[in-house]
Amino acid sequence: MKRKGVFLLLMMTVTILLTSCWSKKELTDLAIVSAMGIDETKDGRFHITLQIINPGNVAGGMQGGGGGQSPPITIYSASGDNIVEASRRASDRISRRLYYAHTNLVVVGEKLARKEGLNTLIDGLDRDPEFRNTSTLVIAKNSTAADLVKTLTPVDKIPANKVLKTLEFTERKWGENVKTSLQEVMKSIESPGRGAVVSGFRLVGNPQQAQKLDNLQESAPGATLRASGIAVLKQGKLVDWLYGKPARGTVWILNKIQGTDINIDWAGKKEAIAYQTVRQKTSVSAQVKNGKLHISVHTRVEGDISEMEAPVDITNPKVITKIEQSLRKEIKKELSVAIERAQKNKTDILGFGEVVHRTRPNQFKKLKTEWNDVYFPKLDVDITVEAYVRRAGLRNKSFLSGVKENQK
C-alpha cells in the first residue's frame, strides 16, 4: 500500500511538470530572420541589416494587396557598439520578437572584414544559444553587406536561399568556391598557425534596382547576386582574394573539391579536351628530410571525357595515357599556384601547420609562434598527382574524327 502511494505521488508530480508551456513561442509573435548583414559605420560602430521573411508572401508568391504587390522579405537595420546592442536597438521598429534560429546566412562587408576582421563579431554570434553556428558565412566583395541582404532575387523567393544554393551548386560543379560555416571559420582561426577561407559574393548591377520589385519582373534581371572568389583571412582579417586557378587549387588541397572541369591542349589546339572529375581525394603529410621539414601533397583524380574539339582516337590506350599525363601536369600546376599564393600572403590557409602539429607536436611547438611569417613561406612542398580517364560519355570515337574521315 505504501509503495502504491509513493508511485501515485510520483506520477502526479511528473504530470504537473510535463503539462507546463514555459518556453512557448507563438508564430504570430516572431520575426523570422533569414539573413544578417554586418557592416561598419563611419564612426566605427556595427551596422546590422536583417532580412526578415514575410510568411504569407513566401507561401502564396507575390501577393496583391489593395492593387499592389508585396515582396517576400522585409528589411530592418540598426546600429550599435556591438552586435547585441544593434540587435536590441532594432526592436524599436519591429512589432515582433527577432528570431534567429532560422538565420542560415551571415554576410560581412568587405570594409569591416579588412579593417576590424571577424574576431570581434564572432563571439556575439557564437554566444547566443538561439543563433546557429552552422550558418554559412560569406564576405561581400566590393560592396556592403547591406546591399547584398537587400537584393531581391528571382527563382528563389528568399534571397538568403539564393546565396546558399549558389554556393552549394558551384562548389559541387566548378570548385572555385567553398561553402564555409561560422563554426568552420572559428575552428580555422583558433587552430595554431592556421588561416581561414570564406567565399565571396558580389552584387552585379545597380544596388537601388536590386531592391525593387521590378527587378523580379524581368526575364534578365538588372541586378543579381553572384559567387565571387575566395577571401583569405589572416588572424581573422581579410588580406587577399583568390580567383580562378589559385582558388580552385586551394579548394583542391583542402580536399573540398566535389566536382570540376579541366581543359587540356591537344594537337596544337588550346583547351581542346574537357575532362570532368567524378572522384577525387587529396591527402597531406609531413616528413623531415635531411633535417628539414617537408610537406607532401598527394591527389588522386578519376573522371570522364566530356567534350573534344579535336579528332582524338581514345580507343588507343597510348592516347589515353597521354591525356592522363597532360591532366596530371595541369592539376599539378594549379596546386603549385595555390601554394605559391598562400606562401606569398604568409597565411597557411592550406592547413599544413595543422598536419605538422598533429604528426609532430613537439617540433611544431617550437615553430608555431612564427609559422605563418617565417617557416610557412619557405616550406618545401612535394606534389604528386594521379589522374585517370574512366569513361568517354556515349561515344568512343570522336564526332570530329568521323567528319575528318568523310572529307578525305
C-alpha positions as CSV (number, residue, x, y, z in Angstrom):
1,M,0.0,0.0,0.0
2,K,2.8,2.3,0.9
3,R,4.5,1.6,-2.5
4,K,1.3,2.4,-4.4
5,G,1.1,5.8,-2.6
6,V,4.7,6.7,-3.5
7,F,4.1,5.7,-7.1
8,L,0.9,7.8,-7.2
9,L,2.7,10.8,-5.8
10,L,5.5,10.5,-8.3
11,M,3.0,10.3,-11.2
12,M,1.2,13.4,-10.0
13,T,4.5,15.3,-9.8
14,V,5.6,14.3,-13.2
15,T,2.2,15.2,-14.7
16,I,2.3,18.7,-13.3
17,L,5.9,19.3,-14.6
18,L,5.1,17.9,-18.1
19,T,2.0,20.0,-18.7
20,S,3.8,23.4,-18.4
21,C,4.5,25.5,-21.5
22,W,7.1,27.9,-20.1
23,S,9.0,28.3,-23.4
24,K,6.2,28.6,-25.9
25,K,6.7,30.9,-28.8
26,E,3.7,32.0,-30.9
27,L,4.4,32.2,-34.6
28,T,2.5,35.4,-34.9
29,D,4.9,37.0,-32.3
30,L,8.1,36.1,-34.2
31,A,10.0,37.9,-36.9
32,I,12.0,35.1,-38.6
33,V,15.4,36.4,-39.7
34,S,16.7,34.5,-42.7
35,A,20.0,36.5,-43.2
36,M,22.0,39.1,-41.3
37,G,24.4,41.6,-42.9
38,I,27.1,43.2,-40.8
39,D,28.9,46.4,-41.8
40,E,31.0,49.1,-40.1
41,T,29.6,52.7,-39.8
42,K,31.8,55.8,-40.4
43,D,32.2,56.2,-36.6
44,G,33.4,52.6,-36.2
45,R,30.1,51.1,-34.9
46,F,28.4,47.9,-36.1
47,H,25.5,48.3,-38.5
48,I,23.3,45.2,-39.0
49,T,20.8,44.6,-41.8
50,L,18.2,42.0,-41.1
51,Q,16.4,40.1,-43.8
52,I,13.0,39.1,-42.3
53,I,10.6,36.6,-44.0
54,N,7.0,37.7,-44.8
55,P,5.4,34.2,-44.4
56,G,2.2,34.9,-46.3
57,N,4.1,36.3,-49.3
58,V,6.5,33.4,-49.5
59,A,3.7,30.8,-49.2
60,G,1.5,32.3,-51.9
61,G,4.0,34.0,-54.1
62,M,3.7,37.8,-54.7
63,Q,0.5,38.8,-53.0
64,G,-1.6,41.6,-54.2
65,G,-2.8,43.9,-51.5
66,G,-5.0,46.9,-52.5
67,G,-3.9,46.6,-56.1
68,G,-0.2,46.4,-55.2
69,Q,2.4,43.7,-54.6
70,S,4.4,42.8,-51.5
71,P,7.9,41.4,-51.5
72,P,8.7,38.1,-49.8
73,I,11.1,39.8,-47.3
74,T,11.2,42.9,-45.3
75,I,14.5,44.7,-44.3
76,Y,15.3,46.3,-41.0
77,S,18.5,48.0,-40.0
78,A,20.1,49.2,-36.8
79,S,23.5,50.3,-35.4
80,G,25.3,49.7,-32.1
81,D,28.6,49.5,-30.4
82,N,28.3,45.7,-30.7
83,I,26.1,43.1,-32.4
84,V,23.9,42.5,-29.4
85,E,23.2,46.3,-28.9
86,A,22.4,46.7,-32.6
87,S,20.0,43.8,-32.5
88,R,18.3,45.2,-29.4
89,R,18.0,48.6,-31.0
90,A,16.3,47.1,-34.0
91,S,13.4,46.1,-31.7
92,D,12.1,49.7,-31.6
93,R,11.0,49.4,-35.2
94,I,9.8,45.8,-35.4
95,S,6.4,44.7,-34.0
96,R,7.6,41.1,-33.3
97,R,10.5,39.4,-31.5
98,L,13.5,38.8,-33.6
99,Y,14.0,35.1,-34.0
100,Y,17.5,34.0,-35.2
101,A,17.1,30.2,-35.1
102,H,16.5,30.1,-38.9
103,T,19.3,32.5,-39.8
104,N,21.2,30.5,-42.3
105,L,23.4,33.3,-43.8
106,V,25.7,35.9,-42.3
107,V,27.2,38.5,-44.7
108,V,30.1,40.6,-43.6
109,G,31.0,43.8,-45.5
110,E,34.5,43.9,-47.2
111,K,35.4,47.1,-45.4
112,L,34.7,45.6,-41.9
113,A,36.5,42.3,-42.8
114,R,39.6,44.2,-43.8
115,K,39.8,46.7,-41.0
116,E,38.4,45.0,-37.9
117,G,38.2,41.4,-39.0
118,L,35.8,38.7,-38.0
119,N,37.1,38.0,-34.5
120,T,35.3,41.0,-32.9
121,L,31.9,39.9,-34.1
122,I,32.1,36.1,-34.0
123,D,31.9,35.9,-30.2
124,G,28.5,37.7,-30.1
125,L,27.1,35.3,-32.7
126,D,28.5,32.1,-31.2
127,R,27.5,33.0,-27.6
128,D,23.8,33.4,-28.5
129,P,22.1,30.0,-27.8
130,E,19.5,30.7,-30.4
131,F,21.9,31.5,-33.2
132,R,23.2,28.6,-35.3
133,N,27.0,28.3,-35.6
134,T,26.3,26.2,-38.7
135,S,25.1,29.3,-40.5
136,T,27.0,30.0,-43.8
137,L,29.4,32.9,-43.7
138,V,30.2,35.0,-46.8
139,I,32.0,38.3,-47.4
140,A,30.6,41.0,-49.6
141,K,33.0,41.7,-52.5
142,N,33.3,45.4,-53.5
143,S,30.1,46.1,-51.7
144,T,28.4,46.4,-48.3
145,A,26.7,43.5,-46.6
146,A,23.5,45.7,-46.6
147,D,23.4,45.8,-50.4
148,L,23.6,42.0,-50.6
149,V,21.0,41.4,-47.9
150,K,18.5,43.9,-49.5
151,T,18.7,42.4,-53.0
152,L,15.6,40.7,-54.3
153,T,16.3,37.6,-56.3
154,P,14.1,35.7,-58.9
155,V,13.6,31.9,-58.8
156,D,14.5,31.7,-55.1
157,K,11.9,33.9,-53.3
158,I,14.1,34.2,-50.2
159,P,17.4,35.9,-51.2
160,A,19.3,34.0,-48.4
161,N,18.4,30.7,-50.1
162,K,19.7,32.1,-53.4
163,V,23.2,32.6,-51.9
164,L,23.2,29.2,-50.1
165,K,22.1,27.2,-53.2
166,T,24.5,29.1,-55.5
167,L,27.4,28.2,-53.2
168,E,26.3,24.6,-52.9
169,F,26.0,24.1,-56.7
170,T,29.1,26.0,-57.7
171,E,31.1,24.0,-55.1
172,R,29.7,20.8,-56.5
173,K,30.2,21.6,-60.2
174,W,33.1,24.1,-60.5
175,G,35.2,24.1,-57.4
176,E,36.3,27.7,-57.2
177,N,34.2,28.4,-54.1
178,V,33.6,26.7,-50.8
179,K,30.6,26.8,-48.5
180,T,32.0,27.7,-45.1
181,S,30.1,27.8,-41.8
182,L,30.6,30.1,-38.9
183,Q,31.8,27.1,-36.9
184,E,34.4,26.1,-39.5
185,V,35.8,29.7,-39.6
186,M,36.1,29.7,-35.8
187,K,38.0,26.4,-35.8
188,S,40.4,27.7,-38.5
189,I,41.1,30.9,-36.7
190,E,41.6,29.1,-33.4
191,S,43.9,26.5,-34.9
192,P,47.6,27.3,-34.3
193,G,49.3,28.8,-37.3
194,R,46.1,28.5,-39.5
195,G,44.4,30.9,-41.8
196,A,40.8,30.7,-42.9
197,V,39.0,30.9,-46.3
198,V,35.5,32.3,-46.8
199,S,33.6,32.5,-50.1
200,G,32.9,36.0,-51.5
201,F,29.6,37.2,-53.0
202,R,29.1,40.4,-55.1
203,L,26.2,42.4,-56.4
204,V,26.2,42.7,-60.1
205,G,24.2,45.7,-61.2
206,N,22.6,48.7,-59.6
207,P,22.1,48.4,-55.8
208,Q,18.9,50.6,-56.0
209,Q,17.5,48.5,-58.8
210,A,18.2,45.3,-56.8
211,Q,15.8,46.3,-54.1
212,K,12.8,47.0,-56.3
213,L,10.1,44.5,-57.3
214,D,10.7,45.5,-60.9
215,N,13.9,43.5,-60.7
216,L,11.9,40.3,-60.3
217,Q,9.6,41.0,-63.2
218,E,12.3,41.0,-65.9
219,S,13.5,37.9,-67.8
220,A,17.0,39.3,-67.4
221,P,17.2,41.0,-64.0
222,G,19.1,44.2,-64.0
223,A,20.8,43.3,-60.7
224,T,21.7,39.9,-59.3
225,L,24.0,38.1,-56.8
226,R,27.0,36.1,-57.9
227,A,29.6,34.0,-56.2
228,S,32.9,35.8,-56.5
229,G,36.2,34.1,-55.4
230,I,37.6,33.1,-52.0
231,A,38.5,35.5,-49.3
232,V,41.8,34.8,-47.4
233,L,41.7,35.6,-43.7
234,K,44.8,36.0,-41.6
235,Q,44.2,36.3,-37.8
236,G,40.6,36.9,-38.8
237,K,41.2,39.8,-41.2
238,L,40.8,39.8,-44.9
239,V,44.2,40.0,-46.7
240,D,43.6,38.7,-50.2
241,W,41.1,37.4,-52.8
242,L,41.6,34.3,-54.8
243,Y,40.1,33.7,-58.2
244,G,40.5,31.1,-61.0
245,K,43.3,28.5,-60.7
246,P,44.6,29.8,-57.3
247,A,41.1,29.5,-55.8
248,R,40.5,26.0,-57.3
249,G,43.9,24.8,-56.3
250,T,43.3,25.9,-52.7
251,V,40.0,24.1,-52.6
252,W,41.7,21.1,-54.1
253,I,44.4,20.9,-51.4
254,L,41.8,21.4,-48.7
255,N,40.1,18.2,-50.1
256,K,36.8,20.0,-50.7
257,I,36.6,19.6,-54.5
258,Q,33.3,17.8,-55.2
259,G,33.5,18.2,-59.0
260,T,35.1,20.4,-61.6
261,D,36.1,20.6,-65.3
262,I,39.7,20.6,-66.5
263,N,40.7,21.6,-70.1
264,I,43.9,20.5,-71.8
265,D,45.5,21.3,-75.1
266,W,45.6,18.7,-77.9
267,A,47.1,18.6,-81.4
268,G,48.0,22.3,-81.3
269,K,44.5,23.4,-80.2
270,K,44.1,25.2,-77.0
271,E,41.8,23.6,-74.4
272,A,40.7,21.0,-76.9
273,I,39.7,18.3,-74.4
274,A,37.3,18.8,-71.5
275,Y,37.8,16.4,-68.5
276,Q,35.0,16.1,-65.9
277,T,36.1,14.9,-62.5
278,V,34.0,12.2,-60.8
279,R,36.0,11.2,-57.7
280,Q,39.0,13.0,-56.1
281,K,40.9,12.6,-52.9
282,T,43.7,14.8,-51.6
283,S,45.9,13.9,-48.6
284,V,48.7,16.0,-46.9
285,S,51.5,14.6,-44.9
286,A,54.7,16.0,-43.2
287,Q,58.2,14.5,-43.2
288,V,61.7,15.5,-42.2
289,K,64.3,15.2,-44.9
290,N,68.0,15.9,-44.1
291,G,66.8,17.7,-41.0
292,K,64.4,19.9,-42.9
293,L,60.6,19.9,-42.8
294,H,58.8,18.9,-46.0
295,I,55.2,18.7,-46.9
296,S,53.8,16.1,-49.3
297,V,50.5,16.7,-51.2
298,H,49.0,13.7,-53.0
299,T,46.0,14.0,-55.2
300,R,44.2,11.2,-57.0
301,V,41.5,12.0,-59.6
302,E,39.2,9.9,-61.7
303,G,36.9,11.3,-64.3
304,D,35.3,11.3,-67.7
305,I,36.0,12.9,-71.0
306,S,33.0,15.3,-71.5
307,E,34.0,17.1,-74.8
308,M,36.6,17.0,-77.5
309,E,37.1,19.8,-80.0
310,A,39.8,18.0,-82.0
311,P,39.9,14.5,-83.6
312,V,41.1,12.1,-80.9
313,D,41.3,8.3,-81.1
314,I,40.5,7.4,-77.5
315,T,40.3,3.7,-78.3
316,N,44.0,3.8,-78.4
317,P,45.5,3.1,-74.9
318,K,48.6,5.2,-75.7
319,V,46.3,8.2,-76.4
320,I,44.5,7.7,-73.1
321,T,47.9,7.6,-71.3
322,K,49.0,10.8,-73.0
323,I,45.7,12.5,-72.0
324,E,46.2,11.4,-68.4
325,Q,49.8,12.8,-68.4
326,S,48.5,16.1,-69.6
327,L,45.8,16.1,-66.9
328,R,48.4,15.4,-64.2
329,K,50.6,18.3,-65.4
330,E,47.6,20.7,-65.5
331,I,46.4,19.8,-62.0
332,K,49.9,20.0,-60.5
333,K,50.2,23.4,-62.0
334,E,47.1,24.6,-60.2
335,L,48.1,23.1,-56.9
336,S,51.6,24.8,-57.2
337,V,50.0,28.2,-58.0
338,A,47.8,27.9,-54.9
339,I,50.7,27.1,-52.6
340,E,52.8,29.9,-54.0
341,R,50.0,32.4,-53.5
342,A,49.4,31.2,-49.9
343,Q,53.2,31.5,-49.1
344,K,53.3,34.9,-50.7
345,N,50.5,36.0,-48.4
346,K,52.2,34.4,-45.4
347,T,49.0,32.8,-44.5
348,D,48.6,29.0,-44.1
349,I,45.1,28.6,-45.4
350,L,46.1,25.1,-46.7
351,G,46.3,23.5,-43.2
352,F,50.0,22.5,-43.5
353,G,50.6,23.7,-39.9
354,E,47.8,21.5,-38.6
355,V,49.3,18.4,-40.3
356,V,52.7,19.2,-38.6
357,H,51.0,19.9,-35.3
358,R,49.1,16.6,-35.5
359,T,52.0,14.4,-36.5
360,R,55.0,16.2,-34.9
361,P,53.6,18.2,-32.0
362,N,56.9,18.7,-30.2
363,Q,58.5,20.1,-33.3
364,F,55.6,22.4,-34.2
365,K,55.5,23.8,-30.7
366,K,58.9,25.5,-31.5
367,L,57.6,26.8,-34.8
368,K,54.0,27.9,-34.2
369,T,54.7,31.5,-33.0
370,E,56.4,32.3,-36.3
371,W,54.8,29.6,-38.5
372,N,52.9,32.0,-40.9
373,D,55.6,34.7,-41.2
374,V,58.8,32.7,-41.1
375,Y,58.5,29.0,-41.7
376,F,55.5,28.5,-43.9
377,P,56.6,30.9,-46.7
378,K,59.9,28.9,-47.0
379,L,58.3,25.5,-46.7
380,D,59.3,22.8,-49.4
381,V,56.2,21.1,-50.8
382,D,56.3,18.0,-52.9
383,I,53.2,17.5,-55.2
384,T,52.1,14.1,-56.6
385,V,49.1,13.8,-58.9
386,E,47.4,10.7,-60.2
387,A,44.8,11.3,-62.9
388,Y,42.8,8.6,-64.7
389,V,40.2,8.6,-67.5
390,R,37.5,6.1,-66.8
391,R,34.8,6.8,-69.4
392,A,34.2,8.8,-72.6
393,G,30.4,9.5,-72.5
394,L,28.1,8.0,-75.1
395,R,30.7,7.6,-77.8
396,N,34.2,6.4,-78.1
397,K,35.2,7.7,-81.4
398,S,35.2,11.5,-81.7
399,F,32.5,13.0,-83.9
400,L,35.2,15.2,-85.4
401,S,37.2,12.2,-86.4
402,G,34.3,10.9,-88.4
403,V,33.9,14.2,-90.1
404,K,37.6,14.3,-91.0
405,E,37.5,10.8,-92.5
406,N,34.5,11.6,-94.7
407,Q,36.3,14.6,-96.0
408,K,39.2,12.5,-97.3
